[in-house]
Amino acid sequence: MKPELKDLINISHFYGRNKDYVIAGGGNTSFKDDATIWIKASGYPLADLSEEGLVALNREKLQMISSNKYSEDPVLREEQVKNDLFKSLVDPGKNRRPSVETSLHDLIKYRFVVHLHPTLINGVLCSRNAKTIINRLFGEKALFIPYTDPGYILFKELESQIIAFREKHSSDPKIILLENHGSFVSADTTEEIKSIY
């Protein structure tokens, strides 16, 4: 096993076993190199994650989702995107489903991404004053995304916002906060992710 995958499993346990960060086993974690992204498979809780609970995807194939054209019908569109996600699997025979948020993880240039739904953070993100509070607390250090329907629409919104952030700051945001949803913290090491969280 790659040492980085051990780090990914360890940080998944670290947050998955802490009820301040995780509600009912939810959230997902990932690690990527130039060619491959490994992400927690759907249905596997962070607290007990093992190598068996990771799914690998080819990043070049995965990134084609960004430029592909999909149906205007939301149900059909999400099915089409899911099919393209499955076409990106390195080993489809393992029959593991990648998180629907895999493309979001792949967008971010940092090697590790930890997406959680901490109760305290979500209390703020679900409030009417979420944007004002986040801007006051973080300024331009964090990227705040107003509520957007989950799935492909959220991916495209996040893509445009990250590109704009990258152009302005010459780096990707290490903290992304999604209104009514949760937090993404990203870095090149798991120790830095812990420090940011």
C-alpha positions in Angstrom: 0.0 0.0 0.0 1.2 3.5 -0.9 2.3 5.4 2.3 -0.1 8.2 1.3 -3.0 5.8 1.3 -2.1 4.8 4.9 -2.1 8.5 5.7 -5.5 8.8 4.0 -6.9 5.9 6.1 -5.5 7.3 9.3 -7.0 10.7 8.8 -10.3 9.1 7.9 -10.3 7.3 11.2 -9.1 10.4 13.1 -12.2 12.4 12.0 -14.6 9.5 11.5 -14.3 8.5 15.1 -14.9 12.1 16.4 -18.6 13.0 16.7 -17.7 16.7 16.6 -16.7 16.3 12.9 -18.9 13.5 11.5 -22.6 12.9 11.6 -23.6 9.3 11.1 -20.4 8.2 9.4 -20.8 10.9 6.7 -18.2 12.7 4.7 -15.4 11.6 2.4 -11.7 11.7 2.0 -9.3 11.5 -0.9 -5.7 11.4 -2.1 -4.5 12.0 -5.6 -1.3 11.8 -7.6 -0.8 12.9 -11.2 -2.6 9.9 -12.7 -5.0 8.5 -10.0 -7.4 9.7 -7.3 -8.3 7.4 -4.4 -11.6 8.3 -2.6 -13.7 6.7 0.0 -16.3 4.5 -1.6 -20.0 5.1 -0.9 -21.3 3.1 1.9 -18.0 2.8 3.8 -17.9 4.8 7.1 -14.8 7.0 7.7 -14.4 5.5 11.2 -13.7 2.0 9.9 -12.2 2.8 6.5 -9.6 0.3 5.1 -7.9 -0.1 1.7 -11.0 -2.2 0.7 -13.1 0.9 1.2 -11.1 3.1 -1.3 -11.9 3.3 -4.9 -9.4 4.4 -7.5 -10.2 6.5 -10.6 -8.3 7.6 -13.6 -8.0 11.3 -13.4 -7.6 12.0 -17.1 -10.9 10.1 -17.7 -12.6 11.7 -14.7 -11.7 15.2 -15.9 -13.6 14.7 -19.1 -16.8 15.1 -17.1 -16.0 18.9 -17.0 -16.2 19.3 -20.7 -18.9 16.7 -21.6 -22.4 17.8 -22.6 -25.3 16.5 -20.5 -29.1 16.5 -20.6 -31.0 19.5 -19.3 -33.2 17.1 -17.4 -31.7 16.9 -13.9 -32.5 13.2 -13.3 -31.2 12.1 -16.7 -28.2 14.4 -16.3 -27.2 12.9 -13.0 -27.5 9.4 -14.4 -25.3 10.4 -17.3 -22.6 11.9 -15.0 -22.7 8.8 -12.8 -22.1 6.6 -15.9 -19.1 8.7 -16.8 -17.9 8.5 -13.2 -18.0 4.7 -13.5 -16.1 4.8 -16.8 -13.2 6.4 -14.9 -12.8 3.5 -12.5 -9.4 1.9 -12.5 -10.8 -1.5 -11.6 -14.6 -1.6 -12.3 -14.6 -5.3 -11.3 -14.3 -4.4 -7.6 -17.9 -3.1 -7.7 -17.3 -0.2 -5.5 -19.2 3.1 -6.0 -17.1 6.3 -5.9 -18.6 9.2 -4.0 -20.8 11.5 -6.1 -18.4 14.2 -4.9 -15.3 12.7 -6.6 -15.1 15.3 -9.2 -15.2 18.0 -6.5 -12.2 16.4 -4.8 -10.3 16.1 -8.1 -10.8 19.8 -8.9 -8.7 20.9 -5.9 -5.0 20.8 -6.7 -3.8 19.7 -3.2 -3.1 16.0 -2.7 -5.4 15.4 0.2 -9.0 16.5 0.7 -11.1 15.9 3.8 -14.8 16.7 3.4 -16.8 16.7 6.6 -20.1 17.9 8.1 -19.0 19.1 11.5 -22.0 20.1 13.7 -20.6 23.4 14.8 -19.6 24.4 11.2 -22.9 23.3 9.8 -24.7 25.3 12.5 -23.2 28.3 10.9 -23.5 27.2 7.3 -27.2 26.5 7.7 -27.9 29.9 9.3 -29.3 32.9 7.4 -26.1 34.8 8.1 -23.7 32.1 6.9 -22.0 34.2 4.3 -21.6 37.2 6.5 -20.2 35.1 9.4 -17.8 33.2 7.1 -16.5 36.4 5.5 -16.0 38.0 8.9 -14.1 34.9 10.3 -12.0 34.0 7.3 -11.9 36.9 4.9 -10.4 35.7 1.6 -8.8 32.6 3.3 -11.9 30.6 2.7 -14.1 30.1 -0.3 -17.8 30.3 0.5 -20.2 28.7 -1.9 -23.9 29.7 -1.6 -26.4 26.8 -1.7 -26.3 25.0 -5.0 -28.1 21.7 -5.8 -25.8 18.8 -5.2 -24.3 16.8 -8.1 -23.2 18.1 -11.4 -24.5 21.7 -10.9 -22.6 22.0 -7.7 -19.5 20.6 -9.4 -19.7 23.2 -12.2 -20.3 26.1 -9.7 -17.3 25.0 -7.6 -15.2 24.6 -10.7 -15.8 28.2 -11.7 -15.3 29.6 -8.2 -12.0 27.6 -7.7 -10.7 28.8 -11.1 -11.5 32.5 -10.1 -9.9 32.0 -6.6 -6.8 30.4 -8.3 -6.5 33.4 -10.7 -6.8 35.9 -7.9 -4.6 34.2 -5.3 -2.2 32.0 -7.4 -3.3 29.0 -5.3 -6.3 26.9 -4.5 -8.4 27.5 -1.4 -7.5 25.3 1.4 -10.9 25.9 3.0 -14.1 25.6 1.1 -17.4 26.1 2.9 -20.7 25.0 1.2 -23.8 26.7 2.5 -26.3 24.1 4.1 -23.7 21.3 3.4 -20.3 21.2 5.0 -16.6 21.9 4.7 -13.7 20.8 2.4 -10.2 21.2 3.8 -7.3 20.4 1.5 -3.5 20.3 1.7 -0.5 18.4 0.6 -0.2 16.6 3.9 -2.7 15.2 6.4 -0.9 17.0 9.2 -1.7 20.4 7.6 -5.3 19.3 7.2 -5.4 18.6 11.0 -3.9 22.0 11.7 -6.4 23.8 9.5 -9.4 21.9 10.9 
